[in-house]
């Protein structure tokens, strides 16, 4: 019941439709219960009593009641449908908002396929429950209760004889419910695994093809597909073990009705017309028992999906704005790492890092793969929070800023460049969708992207494929850089931004960046010495610690990691082999 209550919080202004739906269901049941009394009068008063002048009025009233309950049923179904669509609209909206607000650690713990399954399939199961199962269960209960009341009023002994099989039906239904819930849980878990497999293969199709792994991935998918089939078959087998039994047992109701009713008519205990009421309304007792298995099955699907949705909805966001954020008019760009340590997944990523970066300066970061360079820069916009120590921006701990204000002051380019399936100008203006074409072009010029973008078939209106399909790695990097530069951020983080461009293009980008009107505090993460040699300060990270720092000249004189990397790259670029 808690899951149902949680679901109905999205009724919004349509809350009145809940009461309207209940009222229409009650009205529908009342009208259905009324019609057999016209048949009783037709049998007892017209056919047996000889009052033939009452036949036409009784038939007209019966037809009128029939039309009324059809209209009520139609209006009620539409009302429940509108209510269910409003609920799932709000549920999807809030789920999506909570998902995109989560920290990157959340996405490391939750596969994309599982999130897609929850946001689509599980939500649709909620809609089905609200629109069909809940009103169906309500109407079945009201029909059974009303029918029992009518039967008891006519003849208690006759009525009670029809409930001989009820305990058997109830026991079977309860047993079915206990079996179906875990079975449906297994189905939705395997559906999520299947969605994840499809999602990974679509996103990684180039890797799959590059290594000729299509047969392997197909075989892996088939294994998961077979597990999904087995889970579905388990649900169906469980259903088929109990549902036919429930239906078969309920069929005895008709036999009991005829035998007991015939005896009572012969004995004069009830009239033939009253027996007709029992025969006419027997379905109102039989139908709930027949449908009980279906409703229990659908309800267990709803509870299994609802539990997963609640778990996702209330997932604790590790990174969120403070209740009383610091009030800062304008971020200048001073950045300080004070005794920063970071531990993720049981591994020490950063260890006691201390760095001071003045506003407007440019610093470079270099080090072996996995040394913590990217994670260090990610602490500034709070893509992760420190385990020990503090990260300060303009002397204020980043955890005290409102996230929109903090991240709005930071421009970033990522190692894994992501472009949306949209025009080039929309990708560049993603952070500021209201930016005019002049600003977009200037940002592209600063990123040395204007020339190749202008040469595209439709220029800045050219739609790039999903994840930038159709563009080279260097072109995607330059569009990503233009996107970071457009808002003129106070802090600019360039993570391997020029790794896919040639040396001449890299020099042009560096020249354009130095010529920008507003000089941002720039953090450059690179593997090329040429990308950071002109930085005001260069930091070498090894095993999560700062092992060297200084200018290009100072680090060359130090003859450490930076010096060795420089010699190695100079040898490679000169084409004369590796210099030791």
Protein Blocks (a to p, Z undefined) as FASTA:
>chain_A
ZZmmmmmmmnmmmlmmmmmmmmmmmmmmmmmmmmmmmmmmmmmmmmmnopaklmmmmmmm
mmmmmmmmmmmmmmmmmmmmmmmmmmmmmmmmmmmmmmmmpcfklmmmpcfklmmmmmmm
mmmmmmmmmmmmmmmmmmmmmmmmmmmmmmmmmommlmmmmmmmmmmmmmmmmmmmmmmm
mmmmmmmmmmmmmmmmmmmmmmmmmmmmmnopmmmmmmmmmmmmmmmmmmmmmmmmmmmm
mmmmmmmmmmmmmmmmmmmmmmmmmnomacfklmmmmmmmmmmmmmmmmmmmmmmmmmmm
mmmmmmmmmmmmmpccfbdcdfbdcddfbafkpacdehiacdeehiafbghiacdddehi
acdddddehilmmmmmmmmnopaccfbdcddeehiafklpcfklmmmmpccddfbacddd
ddfklmmmmmmmmbcfklmmmmmmmnopmmmmmmpmnlmmlccdehhiaiafklmmmmmm
mmmmmnopabdcdehklmmbcfklmmmmmmmmmmpmbacddddddfbfklmmmpmbdcdd
eehiafbgcdfklmmmnopmklmmmmmmmmmmnonopaZZ
